[in-house]
């Protein structure tokens, strides 16, 4: 089982960009990978399935389990870009409410 390079690079980027982020990467033998990140008090997940595409979501306290993802992508690169946008947006919003 190999974790795609894009996900490895994403984890590295998150660690450097958001040093206080909480991360969990769970690569499964099937090739499916889950990446959970908590940034600015908000929880995000990226689920990569080599056969079915990639889903990206923000998990809110009111989000029911197993409802699917907010965004679906055929391209892992597109999903990674959207995930990075969500993390950056969460940080910007946290900074704007703190000011």
PEGI-V947576 format. One record per residue. N is the residue number from 1. RES is the residue in three letters. OMEGA is omega in radians with two decimals (* if undefined). Layout:
BEGIN
N,RES,OMEGA
N,RES,OMEGA
END
This chain:
BEGIN
1,UNK,3.12
2,UNK,3.01
3,UNK,-3.12
4,UNK,-3.14
5,UNK,3.14
6,UNK,3.12
7,UNK,3.08
8,UNK,3.12
9,UNK,3.12
10,UNK,3.12
11,UNK,3.12
12,UNK,-3.13
13,UNK,3.13
14,UNK,-3.13
15,UNK,-3.12
16,UNK,-3.07
17,UNK,-3.08
18,UNK,-3.03
19,UNK,3.14
20,UNK,-3.14
21,UNK,2.99
22,UNK,-3.08
23,UNK,2.96
24,UNK,3.07
25,UNK,-3.10
26,UNK,3.06
27,UNK,-3.12
28,UNK,3.13
29,UNK,-3.13
30,UNK,-3.05
31,UNK,3.07
32,UNK,3.11
33,UNK,3.03
34,UNK,3.03
35,UNK,3.07
36,UNK,3.11
37,UNK,3.01
38,UNK,-3.11
39,UNK,3.12
40,UNK,3.09
41,UNK,-3.14
42,UNK,-3.03
43,UNK,-3.11
44,UNK,3.11
45,UNK,3.00
46,UNK,3.12
47,UNK,3.13
48,UNK,3.03
49,UNK,-3.05
50,UNK,-3.12
51,UNK,-3.01
52,UNK,3.14
53,UNK,-3.02
54,UNK,3.07
55,UNK,3.13
56,UNK,-3.12
57,UNK,2.86
58,UNK,3.11
59,UNK,3.11
60,UNK,3.10
61,UNK,-3.12
62,UNK,-3.12
63,UNK,3.09
64,UNK,-3.14
65,UNK,2.98
66,UNK,3.14
67,UNK,-3.09
68,UNK,-3.07
69,UNK,3.09
70,UNK,-3.09
71,UNK,3.08
72,UNK,-3.07
73,UNK,2.98
74,UNK,-3.10
75,UNK,3.07
76,UNK,3.12
77,UNK,3.11
78,UNK,3.13
79,UNK,3.12
80,UNK,3.12
81,UNK,3.11
82,UNK,3.12
83,UNK,3.12
84,UNK,3.10
85,UNK,3.14
86,UNK,3.11
87,UNK,3.14
88,UNK,3.13
89,UNK,3.12
90,UNK,3.14
91,UNK,3.12
92,UNK,-3.13
93,UNK,3.10
94,UNK,3.13
95,UNK,-3.11
96,UNK,3.11
97,UNK,3.13
98,UNK,-3.09
99,UNK,*
END
